[in-house]
Amino acid sequence: MHTVEIEHTADGSATLFVKEMDEHYHSVKGALTESNHIFRDSAFLYRADGSPLRLLEVGFGTDLNAAVTAMVADENHPVHYISLEKYPVQGEILSQLGYEELVDEGLLHKIHAAPWDVPVEIFPGFVLEKRQCDYTRDPLPEGIDVVYFDAFAPEKQPDMWTEGAFERLVGAMSRGAVLTTYCSKGEIRRRLESLGLRVERIPGPPGGKREILRATRL
């Protein structure tokens, strides 16, 4: 387990700082801005076509990515949202982040209260499945259409970013599936390309990283 502290980012939204890793859960330039731009807009909404989607998030973290996705999901944009987390953040810490000021409080409560390791229909069009597991070792769900790759940085968690780990992930992705990540390093792009993905650099979030990566399984 990690020791975490609550910090506020440049857009006013909160994140967690992990002392042992000297790492934040979100960009200090804006946690909410990052979740909306890199994951919700550049992956889920980019891929959404009205058909049911299976979305895999690597790193449930503070649940902000799940919350902003749930806000745009409905029966016209249905999604089964599967999130993997080895070390879930304790509920009392999540309740102190103030996300109820950013997301519907009732929705946030349902996401927090959803039990682990079982699919839960939060509302029609949004099924949440929080899995406590080791992404690098445990079986991954199949038929994934969207991937939010939100692990800690490669220098902090190198085992999450290896070619072998990505190979397992790509094997779980369907044709046409889209993956986004905040990391735009050349070696990460090359690893994804070596596995047959089409990788593009796209603009990062306002006030944040200049570029992010979006990869598509052909």
Wavefront OBJ file of the C-alpha trace (Angstrom):
o trace
v 0.000 0.000 0.000
v 1.088 3.565 -0.685
v 1.087 6.630 1.547
v -0.880 9.346 -0.245
v -1.529 13.043 0.284
v -4.256 15.164 -1.314
v -3.008 18.028 -3.480
v -4.834 20.480 -5.744
v -3.895 20.853 -9.387
v -3.820 23.926 -11.619
v -7.476 23.645 -12.718
v -8.649 23.435 -9.089
v -9.389 19.702 -9.082
v -7.644 17.432 -6.599
v -5.207 14.582 -7.066
v -3.184 12.275 -4.851
v 0.572 12.392 -4.318
v 2.371 9.117 -3.570
v 5.298 9.821 -1.263
v 7.168 6.569 -1.848
v 7.143 7.032 -5.617
v 7.342 10.821 -5.755
v 4.458 10.614 -8.220
v 0.985 12.106 -8.679
v -2.121 10.202 -9.780
v -2.982 12.975 -12.256
v -1.252 15.819 -14.026
v -0.507 18.723 -11.697
v -1.556 20.938 -14.631
v -5.141 19.799 -14.092
v -6.597 16.463 -12.978
v -10.072 17.053 -14.392
v -8.684 18.577 -17.591
v -6.480 15.515 -18.101
v -9.316 13.024 -17.550
v -11.647 14.864 -19.905
v -9.180 15.467 -22.728
v -6.865 12.446 -22.776
v -9.337 9.741 -21.893
v -13.009 10.723 -22.205
v -12.735 12.899 -25.333
v -9.726 11.418 -27.170
v -10.646 7.769 -26.581
v -14.243 7.047 -25.500
v -16.071 9.796 -27.393
v -13.674 9.444 -30.343
v -14.551 5.757 -30.608
v -18.231 5.925 -29.592
v -20.584 5.166 -32.488
v -23.737 4.177 -30.642
v -22.847 0.496 -30.404
v -22.113 -1.073 -26.990
v -18.443 -0.643 -26.109
v -16.158 -2.503 -23.740
v -13.686 -0.120 -22.121
v -10.616 -1.163 -20.154
v -8.926 1.274 -17.798
v -5.445 0.418 -16.544
v -5.326 2.169 -13.178
v -8.668 2.955 -11.470
v -6.916 5.329 -9.098
v -9.199 8.053 -7.776
v -12.106 7.018 -10.077
v -12.107 10.394 -11.874
v -11.783 8.828 -15.342
v -14.721 6.554 -14.622
v -16.822 9.435 -13.323
v -16.289 11.753 -16.299
v -16.968 8.862 -18.694
v -20.177 7.962 -16.871
v -21.353 11.560 -17.303
v -21.407 11.177 -21.102
v -22.479 7.538 -21.274
v -26.141 6.668 -21.781
v -28.308 4.250 -23.719
v -27.129 5.941 -26.923
v -23.458 5.592 -25.871
v -23.511 2.376 -23.784
v -20.293 1.167 -22.179
v -19.129 -1.705 -19.993
v -16.347 0.028 -18.057
v -13.747 -2.410 -16.676
v -11.059 -0.892 -14.471
v -7.978 -2.653 -13.102
v -6.325 -1.607 -9.859
v -3.783 -3.453 -7.745
v -3.957 -1.054 -4.790
v -7.431 0.508 -4.455
v -7.562 3.905 -2.768
v -9.420 3.789 0.522
v -12.967 5.159 0.494
v -12.324 7.758 3.183
v -9.564 9.276 1.040
v -11.776 9.325 -2.068
v -14.466 11.156 -0.112
v -12.003 13.955 0.696
v -11.093 14.725 -2.928
v -14.103 16.986 -3.479
v -15.106 15.390 -6.774
v -18.782 15.839 -5.883
v -18.235 19.476 -6.939
v -17.232 18.266 -10.414
v -19.463 15.230 -10.900
v -23.063 14.480 -9.923
v -22.868 13.492 -6.259
v -25.317 10.615 -6.607
v -23.346 9.183 -9.509
v -20.099 9.516 -7.593
v -21.574 7.726 -4.597
v -22.675 4.791 -6.774
v -19.186 4.519 -8.282
v -17.571 4.607 -4.845
v -20.045 2.106 -3.403
v -19.823 -0.408 -6.261
v -18.263 -3.641 -4.967
v -15.037 -4.944 -6.437
v -14.759 -7.876 -8.837
v -18.398 -7.906 -9.938
v -20.156 -5.963 -12.767
v -22.648 -3.371 -11.486
v -25.151 -1.421 -13.590
v -24.723 2.133 -12.301
v -27.488 3.281 -14.651
v -28.822 2.121 -18.050
v -25.923 2.496 -20.467
v -23.115 2.349 -17.905
v -21.921 -0.885 -16.317
v -18.931 -0.588 -13.979
v -16.639 -3.503 -13.180
v -13.806 -2.684 -10.777
v -11.229 -5.470 -10.658
v -8.569 -5.654 -7.963
v -5.769 -7.420 -9.793
v -2.245 -7.222 -11.182
v -2.423 -5.932 -14.757
v 0.953 -7.452 -15.624
v 0.030 -10.998 -14.538
v -3.689 -11.608 -14.183
v -5.957 -12.506 -17.134
v -7.289 -9.519 -19.052
v -10.863 -9.202 -20.316
v -11.343 -9.792 -24.031
v -13.066 -7.858 -26.784
v -11.919 -4.429 -25.568
v -12.873 -1.463 -27.777
v -11.334 1.403 -25.782
v -8.295 1.481 -23.494
v -7.460 4.184 -20.987
v -3.795 3.499 -20.265
v -3.319 5.528 -17.093
v -0.529 3.743 -15.243
v 2.117 5.700 -13.368
v 4.982 6.989 -15.528
v 7.356 4.457 -17.178
v 10.252 5.453 -14.929
v 8.054 4.858 -11.858
v 6.378 1.596 -12.922
v 8.513 0.183 -15.770
v 6.873 -3.265 -15.602
v 3.573 -1.729 -16.704
v 5.075 -0.377 -19.933
v 7.125 -3.315 -21.235
v 6.601 -4.757 -24.695
v 5.414 -7.981 -23.083
v 2.772 -6.156 -21.032
v 1.595 -4.270 -24.103
v 1.488 -7.491 -26.132
v -0.983 -8.971 -23.636
v -3.030 -5.790 -23.778
v -3.135 -5.654 -27.569
v -4.255 -9.295 -27.557
v -7.305 -8.231 -25.541
v -8.220 -5.413 -27.953
v -10.723 -5.839 -30.766
v -10.129 -4.640 -34.334
v -10.549 -0.881 -34.461
v -9.966 -0.533 -30.720
v -8.423 2.730 -29.530
v -5.879 3.284 -26.754
v -4.852 6.631 -25.326
v -2.145 7.537 -22.853
v -0.600 10.740 -21.549
v 2.899 9.387 -22.259
v 4.278 10.427 -25.641
v 7.828 9.122 -25.281
v 9.357 7.776 -28.464
v 10.197 4.381 -26.978
v 6.581 3.863 -25.886
v 5.317 4.843 -29.331
v 7.752 2.414 -30.962
v 6.699 -0.436 -28.670
v 3.067 0.063 -29.599
v 3.902 0.296 -33.300
v 5.973 -2.901 -33.106
v 2.793 -4.713 -32.036
v 0.903 -3.603 -35.135
v -0.899 -0.552 -33.795
v -1.216 2.666 -35.756
v 0.082 5.323 -33.378
v -0.448 9.048 -33.726
v 0.649 11.990 -31.658
v -2.293 14.279 -30.963
v -2.497 17.562 -29.041
v -2.396 17.282 -25.273
v -4.808 18.950 -22.838
v -4.962 22.750 -22.554
v -2.181 23.977 -20.285
v -0.697 20.483 -20.016
v 1.449 18.170 -22.133
v 2.024 19.318 -25.706
v 1.334 15.864 -27.155
v -0.262 12.576 -26.117
v -0.508 9.214 -27.894
v -3.519 7.572 -29.476
v -3.078 4.063 -30.873
v -5.523 2.066 -32.992
v -5.541 -1.673 -33.557
v -5.911 -2.219 -37.285
l 1 2 3 4 5 6 7 8 9 10 11 12 13 14 15 16 17 18 19 20 21 22 23 24 25 26 27 28 29 30 31 32 33 34 35 36 37 38 39 40 41 42 43 44 45 46 47 48 49 50 51 52 53 54 55 56 57 58 59 60 61 62 63 64 65 66 67 68 69 70 71 72 73 74 75 76 77 78 79 80 81 82 83 84 85 86 87 88 89 90 91 92 93 94 95 96 97 98 99 100 101 102 103 104 105 106 107 108 109 110 111 112 113 114 115 116 117 118 119 120 121 122 123 124 125 126 127 128 129 130 131 132 133 134 135 136 137 138 139 140 141 142 143 144 145 146 147 148 149 150 151 152 153 154 155 156 157 158 159 160 161 162 163 164 165 166 167 168 169 170 171 172 173 174 175 176 177 178 179 180 181 182 183 184 185 186 187 188 189 190 191 192 193 194 195 196 197 198 199 200 201 202 203 204 205 206 207 208 209 210 211 212 213 214 215 216 217 218
